[in-house]
Amino acid sequence: MSDEFCVVYESQGPLGAEVARSKLEAAGIPCMLKYQAVGRALGLTVDGLGRVQVLVACADAERARELLVESDEPYDEPDGDTD
């Protein structure tokens, strides 16, 4: 990866960031997570301590954001009509 990284996603706590990382890596976009050690070690999610950023090479940022926006789209449940 390049020396220049861009934040493409941010979550309060590791769960959302791990999901975003999995989606990006499945699409072939290398990424890494950035978080404060104290939040991770103590499980704190107060006042920004639990904030986790997903970073990618700036060259991949636009594509990564597009993929992550697609994953945030609401799920449409089927009608239930099976005529």
DSSP file (Angstrom, degrees, kcal/mol; ACC not computed):
  #  RESIDUE AA STRUCTURE BP1 BP2  ACC     N-H-->O    O-->H-N    N-H-->O    O-->H-N    TCO  KAPPA ALPHA  PHI   PSI    X-CA   Y-CA   Z-CA
    1    1 A M              0   0    0      0, 0.0     4,-0.1     0, 0.0    30,-0.0   0.000 360.0 360.0 360.0 156.6    0.0    0.0    0.0
    2    2 A S        -     0   0    0      2,-0.2     0, 0.0     1,-0.1     0, 0.0  -0.182 360.0-114.6 -69.9 165.8    1.0    3.6   -0.5
    3    3 A D  S    S+     0   0    0     54,-0.0     2,-0.6     2,-0.0    -1,-0.1   0.626  98.9  80.7 -76.7 -13.0    2.3    5.9    2.2
    4    4 A E        -     0   0    0      2,-0.0    54,-1.7     0, 0.0     2,-0.3  -0.852  63.3-178.4-100.6 121.6   -0.8    8.0    1.8
    5    5 A F  E     -A   57   0A   0     -2,-0.6     2,-0.4    52,-0.2    52,-0.2  -0.884  11.6-158.1-119.6 149.6   -4.0    6.7    3.5
    6    6 A C  E     -A   56   0A   0     50,-2.8    50,-2.1    -2,-0.3     2,-0.5  -0.966  22.9-120.8-124.9 142.2   -7.5    8.0    3.6
    7    7 A V  E     +A   55   0A   0     -2,-0.4    48,-0.2    48,-0.2     3,-0.1  -0.713  33.6 169.7 -79.7 124.6  -10.3    7.3    6.1
    8    8 A V  E     +     0   0A   0     46,-2.7     2,-0.3    -2,-0.5    -1,-0.1   0.529  64.7  16.9-112.2 -11.6  -13.2    5.7    4.3
    9    9 A Y  E     -A   54   0A   0     45,-1.0    45,-3.0     2,-0.0     2,-0.4  -0.978  57.5-168.8-159.7 146.3  -15.3    4.6    7.3
   10   10 A E  E     +A   53   0A   0     -2,-0.3     2,-0.3    43,-0.2    43,-0.2  -0.997  10.4 178.7-140.7 135.0  -15.5    5.3   11.0
   11   11 A S  E     -A   52   0A   0     41,-2.5    41,-2.8    -2,-0.4     2,-1.1  -0.935  35.7-117.6-133.9 158.3  -17.5    3.5   13.7
   12   12 A Q  E    S+A   51   0A   0     -2,-0.3    39,-0.3    39,-0.2     4,-0.1  -0.806  94.6   5.1 -93.2  96.1  -18.0    3.7   17.4
   13   13 A G  S  > S-     0   0    0     37,-2.4     4,-0.7    -2,-1.1    39,-0.3  -0.248  94.4 -84.4 106.6 160.6  -16.6    0.4   18.4
   14   14 A P  H  > S+     0   0    0      0, 0.0     4,-2.6     0, 0.0     5,-0.2   0.703 107.0  77.5 -76.7 -21.0  -14.8   -2.4   16.4
   15   15 A L  H  > S+     0   0    0      1,-0.2     4,-2.0     2,-0.2     5,-0.2   0.938  97.5  41.9 -60.2 -52.6  -17.8   -4.3   15.1
   16   16 A G  H  > S+     0   0    0     -3,-0.2     4,-2.3     1,-0.2    -1,-0.2   0.884 115.6  51.3 -61.7 -38.9  -18.8   -1.9   12.3
   17   17 A A  H  X S+     0   0    0     -4,-0.7     4,-2.7     2,-0.2    -1,-0.2   0.881 108.1  51.5 -67.0 -38.3  -15.2   -1.4   11.3
   18   18 A E  H  X S+     0   0    0     -4,-2.6     4,-2.3     2,-0.2    -1,-0.2   0.892 110.2  49.4 -65.3 -39.3  -14.6   -5.1   11.1
   19   19 A V  H  X S+     0   0    0     -4,-2.0     4,-2.2    -5,-0.2    -2,-0.2   0.928 112.2  48.0 -64.4 -45.0  -17.6   -5.6    8.9
   20   20 A A  H  X S+     0   0    0     -4,-2.3     4,-2.4     1,-0.2    -2,-0.2   0.921 111.4  50.6 -61.8 -44.0  -16.4   -2.7    6.6
   21   21 A R  H  X S+     0   0    0     -4,-2.7     4,-2.8     1,-0.2     5,-0.2   0.917 109.3  50.8 -61.1 -42.9  -12.9   -4.2    6.5
   22   22 A S  H  X S+     0   0    0     -4,-2.3     4,-2.1     1,-0.2    -1,-0.2   0.916 110.8  48.7 -60.5 -43.8  -14.3   -7.7    5.5
   23   23 A K  H  X S+     0   0    0     -4,-2.2     4,-1.1     2,-0.2    -1,-0.2   0.917 113.7  46.2 -63.5 -43.8  -16.3   -6.1    2.7
   24   24 A L  H  <>S+     0   0    0     -4,-2.4     5,-2.7     1,-0.2     3,-0.4   0.924 112.8  48.7 -66.3 -44.5  -13.3   -4.2    1.4
   25   25 A E  H ><5S+     0   0    0     -4,-2.8     3,-1.3     1,-0.2    -1,-0.2   0.863 107.3  55.9 -65.5 -34.5  -10.9   -7.1    1.5
   26   26 A A  H 3<5S+     0   0    0     -4,-2.1    -1,-0.2     1,-0.3    -2,-0.2   0.805 107.1  51.0 -65.0 -28.3  -13.5   -9.4   -0.2
   27   27 A A  T 3<5S-     0   0    0     -4,-1.1    -1,-0.3    -3,-0.4    -2,-0.2   0.380 125.4-104.5 -89.3   3.6  -13.5   -6.8   -3.0
   28   28 A G  T < 5S+     0   0    0     -3,-1.3    -3,-0.2     1,-0.2    -2,-0.1   0.682  78.1 133.5  84.8  18.4   -9.7   -6.9   -3.2
   29   29 A I      < -     0   0    0     -5,-2.7    -1,-0.2    -6,-0.1    -2,-0.2  -0.894  50.6-139.4-104.3 110.2   -9.1   -3.5   -1.5
   30   30 A P        +     0   0    0      0, 0.0    27,-0.5     0, 0.0     2,-0.3  -0.416  34.6 162.4 -65.6 141.1   -6.4   -3.8    1.2
   31   31 A C  E     -B   56   0A   0     25,-0.1     2,-0.3    -2,-0.1    25,-0.2  -0.940  24.5-151.0-150.9 171.5   -7.2   -1.8    4.3
   32   32 A M  E     -B   55   0A   0     23,-2.0    23,-2.9    -2,-0.3     2,-0.4  -0.972  18.1-121.4-145.6 160.1   -6.3   -1.4    7.9
   33   33 A L  E     -B   54   0A   0     -2,-0.3     2,-0.5    21,-0.2    21,-0.2  -0.832  18.3-161.7-105.1 141.2   -8.0   -0.4   11.1
   34   34 A K  E     +B   53   0A   0     19,-2.6    19,-2.9    -2,-0.4     2,-0.3  -0.988  24.6 146.6-124.5 127.1   -6.8    2.5   13.3
   35   35 A Y  E     -B   52   0A   0     -2,-0.5     2,-0.4    17,-0.2    17,-0.1  -0.971  51.3 -93.0-151.7 161.6   -7.9    2.8   16.9
   36   36 A Q     >  -     0   0    0     15,-0.6     4,-1.7    13,-0.4     3,-0.4  -0.651  32.3-134.4 -80.1 135.2   -6.7    4.0   20.2
   37   37 A A  H  > S+     0   0    0     -2,-0.4     4,-3.0     1,-0.2     5,-0.2   0.847 101.5  57.3 -59.8 -36.7   -5.1    1.2   22.2
   38   38 A V  H  > S+     0   0    0      1,-0.2     4,-2.4     2,-0.2     6,-0.5   0.891 105.6  50.1 -66.3 -37.5   -6.8    2.2   25.5
   39   39 A G  H  >>S+     0   0    0     -3,-0.4     4,-1.1    10,-0.3     5,-0.8   0.914 115.5  43.0 -64.4 -42.2  -10.3    1.8   23.9
   40   40 A R  H  <5S+     0   0    0     -4,-1.7    -2,-0.2     3,-0.2    -1,-0.2   0.909 116.5  46.8 -69.5 -43.8   -9.4   -1.6   22.5
   41   41 A A  H  <5S+     0   0    0     -4,-3.0    -2,-0.2     1,-0.2    -3,-0.2   0.888 124.3  30.4 -69.0 -39.7   -7.7   -2.8   25.7
   42   42 A L  H  <5S-     0   0    0     -4,-2.4    -1,-0.2    -5,-0.2    -2,-0.2   0.494 103.4-121.3-100.4  -4.5  -10.3   -1.7   28.1
   43   43 A G  T  <5 +     0   0    0     -4,-1.1     2,-0.3     1,-0.2    -3,-0.2   0.769  54.0 162.3  71.6  24.7  -13.4   -2.0   25.8
   44   44 A L      < +     0   0    0     -5,-0.8    -1,-0.2    -6,-0.5   -31,-0.1  -0.580  23.0 171.0 -81.4 138.2  -14.2    1.6   26.3
   45   45 A T        +     0   0    0     -2,-0.3     2,-0.4     4,-0.1     3,-0.3  -0.038  41.7 116.9-131.2  30.7  -16.5    3.3   23.8
   46   46 A V  S >  S-     0   0    0      1,-0.2     3,-2.0     2,-0.1     5,-0.1  -0.815  79.0  -3.8-105.1 139.4  -17.0    6.6   25.6
   47   47 A D  T 3  S-     0   0    0     -2,-0.4    -1,-0.2     1,-0.3    -3,-0.0   0.832 130.2 -50.9  54.6  40.4  -16.0   10.0   24.3
   48   48 A G  T >  S+     0   0    0     -3,-0.3     3,-1.2     1,-0.1    -1,-0.3   0.372 108.9 116.3  84.5  -5.9  -14.3    8.8   21.2
   49   49 A L  T <  S+     0   0    0     -3,-2.0   -13,-0.4     1,-0.3   -10,-0.3   0.810  79.7  46.9 -67.1 -27.6  -12.1    6.2   22.8
   50   50 A G  T 3  S+     0   0    0    -11,-0.1   -37,-2.4   -15,-0.1    -1,-0.3   0.392  82.8 127.1 -93.3   4.3  -13.9    3.4   21.0
   51   51 A R  E <   -A   12   0A   0     -3,-1.2   -15,-0.6   -39,-0.3     2,-0.4  -0.403  39.4-168.0 -66.4 133.4  -13.8    5.1   17.6
   52   52 A V  E     -AB  11  35A   0    -41,-2.8   -41,-2.5   -39,-0.3     2,-0.4  -0.991   4.3-156.4-125.9 129.4  -12.3    2.9   14.9
   53   53 A Q  E     -AB  10  34A   0    -19,-2.9   -19,-2.6    -2,-0.4     2,-0.6  -0.856   7.9-145.0-106.3 140.2  -11.2    4.2   11.5
   54   54 A V  E     -AB   9  33A   0    -45,-3.0   -46,-2.7    -2,-0.4   -45,-1.0  -0.923  23.1-167.3-102.0 122.7  -10.9    2.1    8.3
   55   55 A L  E     +AB   7  32A   0    -23,-2.9   -23,-2.0    -2,-0.6     2,-0.3  -0.886  12.0 172.8-115.2 142.6   -8.1    3.3    6.1
   56   56 A V  E     -AB   6  31A   0    -50,-2.1   -50,-2.8    -2,-0.4   -25,-0.1  -0.885  48.2 -76.4-133.6 166.9   -7.2    2.5    2.5
   57   57 A A  E >>  -A    5   0A   0    -27,-0.5     3,-2.2    -2,-0.3     4,-0.6  -0.443  46.0-120.9 -60.7 138.5   -4.7    3.8    0.0
   58   58 A C  G >4 S+     0   0    0    -54,-1.7     3,-0.9     1,-0.3     4,-0.5   0.804 112.7  63.9 -56.1 -29.5   -6.0    7.1   -1.2
   59   59 A A  G 34 S+     0   0    0    -55,-0.3    -1,-0.3     1,-0.2     4,-0.2   0.783 108.9  40.4 -64.2 -26.1   -6.0    5.7   -4.7
   60   60 A D  G <> S+     0   0    0     -3,-2.2     4,-2.5     1,-0.1    -1,-0.2   0.420  88.9  98.4 -98.8  -0.9   -8.6    3.2   -3.6
   61   61 A A  H <X S+     0   0    0     -3,-0.9     4,-2.7    -4,-0.6     5,-0.2   0.890  80.3  48.5 -61.1 -45.6  -10.7    5.6   -1.5
   62   62 A E  H  > S+     0   0    0     -4,-0.5     4,-2.1     1,-0.2    -1,-0.2   0.937 115.0  44.7 -62.7 -46.6  -13.4    6.4   -4.0
   63   63 A R  H  > S+     0   0    0     -4,-0.2     4,-2.2     1,-0.2    -1,-0.2   0.899 113.3  51.9 -62.9 -40.8  -14.1    2.8   -4.9
   64   64 A A  H  X S+     0   0    0     -4,-2.5     4,-2.2     1,-0.2    -2,-0.2   0.921 109.0  49.3 -62.9 -44.8  -14.0    1.8   -1.2
   65   65 A R  H  X S+     0   0    0     -4,-2.7     4,-2.3     1,-0.2    -1,-0.2   0.902 109.3  52.9 -62.4 -40.5  -16.5    4.4   -0.2
   66   66 A E  H  X S+     0   0    0     -4,-2.1     4,-2.0    -5,-0.2    -1,-0.2   0.919 109.9  48.4 -60.7 -43.8  -18.9    3.3   -3.1
   67   67 A L  H  X S+     0   0    0     -4,-2.2     4,-1.4     1,-0.2    -1,-0.2   0.896 112.6  48.0 -63.1 -40.4  -18.7   -0.3   -1.8
   68   68 A L  H  X S+     0   0    0     -4,-2.2     4,-0.8     2,-0.2    -1,-0.2   0.837 109.0  52.7 -73.0 -32.0  -19.4    0.7    1.7
   69   69 A V  H >< S+     0   0    0     -4,-2.3     3,-0.8     1,-0.2     4,-0.4   0.906 106.8  54.1 -67.1 -41.3  -22.4    3.0    0.8
   70   70 A E  H >< S+     0   0    0     -4,-2.0     3,-1.1     1,-0.2    -2,-0.2   0.877 106.0  52.7 -58.5 -38.3  -23.9    0.0   -1.2
   71   71 A S  H 3< S+     0   0    0     -4,-1.4    -1,-0.2     1,-0.2    -2,-0.2   0.699 103.5  57.7 -74.3 -17.7  -23.7   -2.1    2.0
   72   72 A D  T << S+     0   0    0     -3,-0.8    -1,-0.2    -4,-0.8    -2,-0.2   0.495  78.4 116.6 -88.8  -3.9  -25.5    0.5    4.0
   73   73 A E  S <  S-     0   0    0     -3,-1.1    -3,-0.0    -4,-0.4     2,-0.0  -0.369  77.4-100.8 -63.7 141.6  -28.6    0.5    1.7
   74   74 A P        -     0   0    0      0, 0.0     2,-0.5     0, 0.0    -1,-0.1  -0.321  35.0-114.3 -65.2 147.5  -31.7   -0.8    3.5
   75   75 A Y        -     0   0    0     -3,-0.1     2,-0.7     1,-0.0    -3,-0.0  -0.706  22.0-144.3 -84.4 126.4  -32.7   -4.3    2.9
   76   76 A D        -     0   0    0     -2,-0.5    -1,-0.0     0, 0.0     0, 0.0  -0.833  15.1-143.3 -92.9 117.1  -36.0   -4.8    1.1
   77   77 A E        -     0   0    0     -2,-0.7     0, 0.0     1,-0.1     0, 0.0  -0.523  25.4-103.2 -77.0 145.9  -37.9   -7.8    2.4
   78   78 A P        -     0   0    0      0, 0.0    -1,-0.1     0, 0.0     0, 0.0  -0.266  30.7-110.8 -65.4 157.8  -39.9   -9.8   -0.1
   79   79 A D        -     0   0    0      2,-0.2     3,-0.1     1,-0.1    -2,-0.1   0.875  31.9-130.5 -55.6 -45.1  -43.7   -9.4   -0.3
   80   80 A G        +     0   0    0      1,-0.4     2,-0.6     0, 0.0    -1,-0.1   0.187  69.3 125.5 101.2 -15.2  -44.6  -12.8    1.1
   81   81 A D        +     0   0    0      1,-0.1    -1,-0.4     2,-0.0    -2,-0.2  -0.693  31.3 174.1 -77.1 118.4  -46.9  -13.3   -1.8
   82   82 A T              0   0    0     -2,-0.6    -1,-0.1     1,-0.1     0, 0.0  -0.248 360.0 360.0-120.0  44.8  -45.9  -16.5   -3.5
   83   83 A D              0   0    0      0, 0.0    -1,-0.1     0, 0.0    -2,-0.0   0.507 360.0 360.0 -55.9 360.0  -48.8  -16.8   -6.0
